[in-house]
Each structure stands twice: as C-alpha cells, then as structure tokens.
Amino acid sequence: MTAGKAHHVYIKYIENLLKNESKTTAPRLEELYTRKDYEYLLKPVLNVIKENPGASITNLRLLLYERSGLKELINNFVNLTKITPGLILDFGTYNTRDTILCGKRQEYVMENGILVANELDIEQDTIFDLASTSKLFTAVAVLKIAELGYVDLFDPVRKYVPEFKNLGNVTIYDLLKFRTNIGTDVRIDSAKNKEEAEEILFSTHKRNLYTSFSYTDIGAMILRYVVERVSGVSFVEFVNSEIFSKAGMSDTYLNVPQEKLYRVANENYSSVVNEDGSVFTRYDNIPGTVHDAKAKAMGHDVGIAPGHAGFFSTKDDMIKFANSLIKGEIVSKEAVFSMSDTATAFQDYEDDDINTFQKEDFLFGSLVYLKQIDSKYLSVYAPLSGKAFMSPGFAGTTLVVDPVNELSLFIGANRLHNRIYQIHPKWRDKIIVDEHNKKTFIMPDGTENIISADYTKEKEVLVKLALDLALQYQLLEKIFPQEKEMHLVRELN
C-alpha cells in the first residue's frame, strides 16, 4: 500500500473514532478526546510503515510494541515496584491481540508456621479471583431476563423478591445503574452464618443521604435474587447456561475444581495496617478461596453465588466473554450498548435532567465504570467509544470492553498475595519508598512488607498504554486487511 493510501485510511479511521466517541448518553463526555489527540496517538503507525517499507504487519506490530514503552512499564510495575507479584495482560481486536506475562502467581507458602519461598510463574491458563469483575455477569444476567420478558427493569425489586420490603419503590433499573443510595445498618460480613447474612441483606433500605459516588456491592447482591426468582434456577445455573456456555467459557467457576486449584493465583498472606499500628494478616486465603468477606458470609463455600463477587476465571475465558458481548451472542447488541447508559449522579433522579450532573459526580453504567468528567477518577480511557465500559476487581483483575470499536482488554493479577493492601493514614509517614517507587512498611516483627495500596491507580497507566497499542494495531489491520489471526505472546520473566 502506498503512503497516500495509508494516510487516507488513517484519516478515515480517526473520523470513525471521533464519531464513536460521541455515542454516549452523557453529552459532556463527547469531546474528551480531540482530533489532535487521535492524530498524536495514531501517527506512529504511519511513521513505522514509512520507515519500514515492505515489512509484514507482524513486524510492524513488534516495532510499535517496542517503541511504546509498555514492556518497560510492566517490568517496572512487577519486578521493580513489586506492586503485584505477577500479571497477565491481554488486549487487542478479534484477530490482532497481544498477551504479556510477567512475574509470579505465587511467591510464598506456609510450612510449619514459617513463610517459605515457593515461586510459581504466571501462566496463560492461570485462574484469578475476579472479585467485583464478577458484577459483569450479574449485569448481563439481568439484561438477559429482561430480554426474555421475565422482568420489566422499571418494576420495583420487591415485586419479584418481596423480602426486600424496605426498598420501597427502588427499581431493578435503580440497582443496575447505581442510581440510588442503599445500605444495611449491620455489616453483612459480620454475620455468624449464611442465614443471618441473608437476613441482613433483606433489611437493605434506601438512604436519604446524597452522595456523588453511589457504588455499592449490595445492589448486585440483590439483583442476583431477582434473577433466581424469575428464572427458577440458582444464579450459578443461570450464568452457566445463559452466559458461560454461550460464550464458550469452560474455565470459569464459582468454586474451582480440586484438580485445577494448582492453577489459581495465590492471594494468601495479605495484610492490613490498622489505626493502632497493628497488622492483621490473612492466612486462610489459600488458592481457590474467595477473598471477599461478604461473598464468604453469603455462602460462597457451599456454592452460593452472591452476585457482586466470587467467580474465578482465566484470561482466555474473559476475552471470550468480552468478544461474545461485542458480537451480541449472549444478549443483543442493543442490550450491550445500553450497559454504558448512565443514570447516576442525581440528588432527585425522578425530576432532574440527565445532563445536569456536576463535574465531581461519578458516572456509572450497568454495574460498570464509564468515562468520567474528572480525570482523577477511575475511568474508561477517553479514546474509546462512548459505549465502552470497564469492570475492575479488588483482587487485581480488570476487563475493558468497547462494543463499538470492537476492542477488549483483560488484566489478571494477584496483587493481594504477600502484600499490604491497606494502611491507615496515621502510619503513612512510616512508608519507605525506594528509587524505583517500591513502597514498604516495617512490620511489628522487624521485617519489611511491600505495599500494594496504589495498585488500582498505577495499573491504569498500563491499561491506557495497552489500549493505545490496541488502537494502533486496529489501524494497521485496516491499512493491511487480512483474515488471519495474529495473537502474539510475550513473556517478560
């Protein structure tokens, strides 16, 4: 292809990205990325083609990857700052994808009361605790029962599950969109058994206190009951038949089979530094044990899916899930597009117009994160379409889906393993920072432990750089169209 034709495709691609960026129900999100921004992001593609005439698309991708700095950033993230023991990153289009592996799925095990080094590498089939990334399954399950005609999303929740009598007129849609502030007066994870945990959840009520950040686990926990009541089967059975099977996901579980536990990324020995300076470390979070305390309280160990967390999966399965959503194979494409519709950030959501939110208000979709007006917030990356969404998990996972530009990204990590993931502000002046920005804390026994509290913020730098490459790869595909799948695996260990 001549330089002139490549430039023509480049201009057309930018026009399409600009058009797709404007596909949002929040107009103030439309121009977060300008034409000049897209030109700057994508110009390296034209440059690498010009500098390497006749090079294959695979070699051009390799050059873009090497120049991007992503390899160095991941190496710093895992091996120098050590903010997570290991990481797998997979991103791209249907055909043009990169998988990058770095670090360990396990560093230590306990033997005779002593932590002993026992390192296992992150591998392509490593299984991760999805934590809140599991909410995506709940959101899709709710959209599925709506498409099947089992529910009207604007019906009150108590129409289908009368036990939630304190929710009043709160609708399925309200919970799906994080549209209202709800809570319980007693912590669910304080329950002595799953029956008591369920009673606490049934006591959920609407709160009058307005907050611009309405994210909660409880809405997804309630929606799981709605799915079960109208479908007549357990939530696990429903997602297995209506989501996992349809997407070809064969390695996703609520409870990982015994024979596959060796593949699970270890999260054990995670620590919290309390206000009094004491350190609480978990020694019971062995591979295959869910980290989320509410999930455990609701009966995860006996096969009860809590709705907000609890599933385990692999990189391959999560990309299959993303691609099935993009293709409209699980629910319709219209339903997938609706996941990015926002109805949050309103004091009186019955009266206010959807465009009256303030800059500090946080926007959510269907149990997912969207683009944000304020860049300091966890956000979908601005160059993606207005229909893109992301779902981060506390244990270290993230799934990004752009159903319009047909891009996806998954990160799997075990950032809790052998790390301090939370430290009280009172003790932050005791944090030691080295020249690589590795942060450690002196434990009561005099040993140092690495702090992973900034994992989410630091991880977003990786996500953005990988999505830059995904967009560059997609432009390459359009300049050199071909059907062949080009999935490259890069091991940085």
FENDA-V189773 format. One record per residue. N is the residue number from 1. PSI is psi as a letter, one per 30 degrees, with the letter a starting at -180 (999 if undefined). Layout:
BEGIN
N|PSI / N|PSI
END
This chain:
BEGIN
1|k / 2|l / 3|e / 4|e / 5|e / 6|e / 7|e / 8|e / 9|e / 10|e / 11|e / 12|e / 13|e / 14|e / 15|e / 16|e / 17|e / 18|e / 19|e / 20|e / 21|e / 22|f / 23|i / 24|l / 25|g / 26|j / 27|f / 28|f / 29|f / 30|e / 31|h / 32|f / 33|k / 34|l / 35|e / 36|e / 37|e / 38|e / 39|e / 40|e / 41|e / 42|f / 43|e / 44|f / 45|e / 46|e / 47|e / 48|e / 49|e / 50|e / 51|f / 52|i / 53|k / 54|f / 55|k / 56|l / 57|e / 58|e / 59|e / 60|e / 61|e / 62|e / 63|e / 64|e / 65|e / 66|e / 67|f / 68|f / 69|g / 70|e / 71|e / 72|e / 73|e / 74|e / 75|e / 76|e / 77|e / 78|e / 79|f / 80|e / 81|f / 82|h / 83|f / 84|k / 85|e / 86|l / 87|k / 88|k / 89|k / 90|k / 91|l / 92|a / 93|a / 94|e / 95|e / 96|j / 97|l / 98|k / 99|k / 100|k / 101|k / 102|k / 103|a / 104|k / 105|f / 106|k / 107|e / 108|l / 109|l / 110|k / 111|j / 112|h / 113|g / 114|k / 115|k / 116|k / 117|k / 118|i / 119|k / 120|k / 121|k / 122|k / 123|l / 124|f / 125|g / 126|k / 127|k / 128|k / 129|j / 130|f / 131|b / 132|f / 133|f / 134|f / 135|f / 136|e / 137|e / 138|e / 139|e / 140|e / 141|e / 142|e / 143|e / 144|e / 145|f / 146|e / 147|e / 148|f / 149|g / 150|f / 151|l / 152|k / 153|f / 154|g / 155|k / 156|k / 157|e / 158|f / 159|e / 160|f / 161|i / 162|f / 163|f / 164|h / 165|f / 166|f / 167|f / 168|b / 169|g / 170|k / 171|l / 172|e / 173|e / 174|e / 175|e / 176|e / 177|g / 178|h / 179|f / 180|l / 181|j / 182|l / 183|l / 184|l / 185|f / 186|k / 187|k / 188|e / 189|g / 190|f / 191|k / 192|f / 193|l / 194|f / 195|e / 196|e / 197|e / 198|e / 199|e / 200|e / 201|e / 202|f / 203|g / 204|k / 205|l / 206|k / 207|k / 208|f / 209|k / 210|k / 211|k / 212|f / 213|j / 214|g / 215|k / 216|l / 217|f / 218|e / 219|e / 220|e / 221|e / 222|e / 223|f / 224|e / 225|e / 226|e / 227|e / 228|e / 229|e / 230|f / 231|f / 232|g / 233|l / 234|l / 235|e / 236|e / 237|e / 238|e / 239|e / 240|e / 241|e / 242|f / 243|d / 244|e / 245|e / 246|f / 247|f / 248|g / 249|j / 250|g / 251|h / 252|k / 253|l / 254|e / 255|j / 256|k / 257|k / 258|e / 259|f / 260|g / 261|f / 262|f / 263|f / 264|k / 265|k / 266|k / 267|g / 268|l / 269|h / 270|k / 271|l / 272|k / 273|j / 274|l / 275|e / 276|g / 277|f / 278|l / 279|k / 280|k / 281|k / 282|k / 283|g / 284|g / 285|h / 286|l / 287|k / 288|f / 289|k / 290|k / 291|e / 292|k / 293|e / 294|e / 295|e / 296|e / 297|e / 298|f / 299|g / 300|e / 301|f / 302|g / 303|g / 304|k / 305|k / 306|f / 307|e / 308|f / 309|a / 310|f / 311|l / 312|k / 313|l / 314|l / 315|e / 316|e / 317|e / 318|e / 319|e / 320|e / 321|e / 322|e / 323|e / 324|e / 325|e / 326|e / 327|f / 328|h / 329|f / 330|e / 331|l / 332|l / 333|e / 334|e / 335|e / 336|e / 337|e / 338|f / 339|f / 340|f / 341|k / 342|k / 343|g / 344|l / 345|h / 346|k / 347|e / 348|i / 349|f / 350|f / 351|e / 352|k / 353|k / 354|f / 355|g / 356|g / 357|l / 358|l / 359|e / 360|f / 361|k / 362|k / 363|k / 364|l / 365|b / 366|i / 367|g / 368|l / 369|k / 370|a / 371|l / 372|k / 373|e / 374|j / 375|f / 376|f / 377|l / 378|k / 379|l / 380|k / 381|k / 382|e / 383|f / 384|l / 385|l / 386|f / 387|g / 388|l / 389|l / 390|l / 391|j / 392|l / 393|k / 394|e / 395|f / 396|f / 397|l / 398|k / 399|k / 400|k / 401|k / 402|j / 403|f / 404|e / 405|f / 406|h / 407|l / 408|l / 409|k / 410|k / 411|k / 412|k / 413|l / 414|h / 415|f / 416|f / 417|k / 418|h / 419|l / 420|j / 421|f / 422|k / 423|k / 424|k / 425|f / 426|f / 427|g / 428|f / 429|f / 430|g / 431|k / 432|k / 433|k / 434|a / 435|f / 436|g / 437|g / 438|k / 439|k / 440|l / 441|k / 442|j / 443|l / 444|f / 445|g / 446|f / 447|l / 448|k / 449|k / 450|k / 451|k / 452|g / 453|f / 454|g / 455|e / 456|e / 457|e / 458|e / 459|e / 460|f / 461|e / 462|e / 463|e / 464|e / 465|e / 466|e / 467|e / 468|e / 469|e / 470|e / 471|e / 472|e / 473|e / 474|e / 475|e / 476|e / 477|e / 478|e / 479|e / 480|i / 481|k / 482|l / 483|f / 484|k / 485|k / 486|i / 487|j / 488|k / 489|k / 490|k / 491|k / 492|g / 493|999
END
